[in-house]
Amino acid sequence: MNMLTEKAMTPAHRESMESLLDSFYGQLRRGIASGRKMSEEQVRSLVDRGPFLAPQALEAKLVDALGYRDEVEDHLKKENGGRLPLIKVKRYLKSGRYYDHGARLALIYGVGGVSRGESDYNPVSGSASMGSDTVAAAIRKAREDSSIKAIVFRVNSPGGSYIASDIIWREVMLTKGVKPIVVSMSDLAGSGGYFVAMGADWIVAQPGTITASIGVLAGKLITTAFWDKVGITFDGIQRGRHATFYSTGQRYTPEEKAIFEGWLGRIYKDFVGKAAQGRHKSFAEIDAVGQGRIWSGEEALHLGLVDEVGGLPAAIKRALELAKLPPEPRVQLVVMPEGKGLLEDLMDRGDDTRTGLLSLQEGAARLLGGAALPAPERVLEMPFVPDIR
């Protein structure tokens, strides 16, 4: 909650960010050193001297040559016997990825904030959500399909709903005893994004994946001062001592605060306990690297939070091994869930809540950054995503 309660980084926050940045900086240095055949100290010196203009980069041996596009094409033609067939990037990326024969593996995508219901993608804003109904059904379908030999679950999520995360985790656990399920972490797999992954047979993360964040975040912003400033008032009647528990116009009473903190404590214990089960560690070991702290994929490997550093190809290779299949050059990836057509997607968005026709109070709350974060919804969500530049 530092972004809401503090004016600067706390010591714990700074320690976490320093560690993450050290990991990323080390990966950068090692990558450049390997690619340019330099020592890490030489790379460190070059970083401190930069940025460079193109001639300076050439002199520093960061690039091999300078030239215009036509000169590059002429060079490539000479290297290729006078021919230079070109293809578009989209076509190149598709080549060698999907086949109509070979071992059948399910590739299930879990992208965006974890929420209950169906997964969603907004082509206008580019935002996406990982719906528990959609992803759980996809895992279940792949588990029950005898032609599918293993599952690769590709996760890119900052977390979200505890209930939704738990539903997906349960399907992962039910699958483990039937066929291998391997998680491939993309840019983010934090909090609820780690929760849905931690039960898998094998977890593969990129070195720079931001992951773990084993913690709980929830609360509500009191918006009465905002409404007073714009001259809008709300009134209502209720029955029951805690009827205004979720209201952004009422602070928690001491009794309600105790209830709320009790919820969060139980959810955190459940998170840590299930992570310990999945990672074959003790509760204390996971708690020591939990507490909401984020780690890079590289750090997570050393801490035992993931099993391997690599990308999607590494996860596919591991899935084949766990399924006791030969490392075939051609693998048939069955993508689940299947994407919706444009017409179907537009029809699904016909409901008012999907077109953004919200009530004034709810809409303003969202504008204020999700003023109400009711438990147990949105409690397994990373409070921020570091911007590395």
Phi, psi and omega in degrees: 000011185304323183296336181261334188248347185239156176265344179210173179297138170283164177305319180293319179297314180297319179301317180296315181292322178298317180296317180295316181293322176300319180296313181294319180295321177297319177297319179297312180299313182295323179295315179293318180300318180291315183289325183257007178055055178234170172275160179295328178294321176298319179295317179302317179296319179294320178300318181291336180273339186287177003282164186242149164282164185305312180298325178292322178296323177294316179297325180278359179066028174277338173229163184265333182197163175243141180183167177271169183302316182297327178290322177296316180296319178298319179297316180294325177298316179297321180289340184248027177070029177089359180245146177215076177289128182248144174230156180288153183301318181302319180291321179297317182295330180283335186293135176074009183261315182239141180227160179263009175210172186105179179301135181268118175241140175275133174246107185253126181263132172237097189238133176098182179298141182279125181218161175284154180098209183268151174295153182219149174220127179258107183293342180281308182273340183082003180281151181220159175225148177262099182280132183296323179297315183294310184290318179299319179295322180294317179295317180298316180297317179293324179294321184275350180273111184293341179281343177274119186270336180198165182237134171248120183254107183269114186248130173218090190207140174272003180103194182160234186291132176294314182299313180297318179298319181293324178297315180292318178303319181298318179294324176297315181295321179294333183280328186307321182279354183256313178203159183296141172229122184243133178264135173245112181273135178266229182294318186229138170207064186250151177054246178300332176293329174279325180303314183290341185263334195292345180269358185293161177295327183207139180239124178247127179237151171290153177305326182262009175301136172266116189221185182073254186052049181284091184195180184230132179229124177197165180156195176210147175267134177275119189255011185299321180297322178297312181295325178298320182294326181265003175075028179248133180238154178230147178215160181187172176235154183210164175231140182103138185301325185247030182296334181261021184307318184264000184291134177278001177259359182228130176287158175293139169284163177307321180294317180293322178297320178295320177298313183297314179295327176296319176302310184297321179298318180292321179294319179297317179298321178295317179300307182297317181298317179288326175295318178298319178297313183290327184262004178056049179229171178278163177303316182297322180295318179288320179300325181294330180253006178268240179058025178083000185286139177264150179226154172284162177302322178298315178293319181300327178296315180294332181272355180080017179274340173226168185257338188201150175255127181169182181255199181300319178302323178294322179293320178296317179299317180294322179298320177296318180296315181293331177275002180058043177251151178294150179288075184292143177291337180242125179233133177272110180266119179263104185283128178225145350286156180293141180291150178277150172286165183300315182297315180298321180294318179295321178296321180295335183271012181288340182283143188306320185293333181277337180268006174083014178276077185266162173295156182304314183293315181293320181296317179294322178299319178294321179299327180279010174093033179076060187304325180253121178243074186292140174279145001264034176266144175057028181266344178255059184232136178297130182291340178199161175240119182301140177257103182267120182240000000 
